[in-house]
């Protein structure tokens, strides 16, 4: 996950926003599994799918950062949790 979140955070922090503020703070993404520890695999898959969706949207909207985002998306798509 470090090879996904670290480069993604670096891109987000450097991106200018319309209102001139820095990147928004990372938020916790609740999943359908909630706090149920027996559903950790389902929660991980849901989070992985959400990350990929956000990356796809960012790639569509990006110009100079699109290639870096594609590399991060490739890493996200290849996470083995527990089996893809």
N, C-alpha and C positions, 0 to 999 in steps of 0.2 A: 504494500500500500504506500510505502514511502516513495517509491518510484512514480507514483501517480500524484499524491497530494503535494509533495515538495515542489515539483516543477509547476504544478497548477497554481499553487499559492504564490510562487514567484511571478508568474504571469499576471495574476489578479492584482497583486499589490502594485505593479507597474502600470496597469491600465488606467488611462484617464476616464473619468466619468462625467456625464453631462453637468452634474451639480458640483463638480470640482473636488469631491471628497475621495478619500482612498477607498480601496476595496472594502466591501461590506464584511463584517465579521463572519467567520464560519459559524453556522448554526447546527444544532443537533437535528438530524432528520429522523423523526419518529417513523417506525415501520408498522405494518399491519400486525407483526408478531408482538409488538409491545415489549413488555418486560419478561415475557415467557422464555426462559433459558432453553427450553426444549425446542424452540423454533429459531435458534440462532442461524441455522443454514438458510432458512427461508428469509430471514431478515437480511442476511449478508447478500443474498441474491437480489433482493429488492433494492438494497442500497447500491449494488453494482449497476443494476439497470438504470437507476436514477442518475448516477454519475455519468454513465454513457450518454443518456439522453441530454443532460446538461452540456456535455462536451460537444455533442452533435449540433446543438443550438448555437453554442459559442463558435464553432467552426464556421457555421453558416453566416454568422454575423461578423466574423473576424476578417482582417485583411492581412497584416504582416505577421500576426501570431498564429495563423491557421495551421501552418505546418507543425509548429510545436504542439499545438492542441491535438493534431492527428497522431503524433507520436504518443502523447499521454493517453489518448483514447485507445490506441493499440494495446498499451499496457493494461488499461482497465478491462479490455475485452478478453485478456488472457490470464486473468486472475483465476486460480484454481481453488474454488471454494464451494463445496468440497470437490465437485466435478462439474466442468462446463461441457 
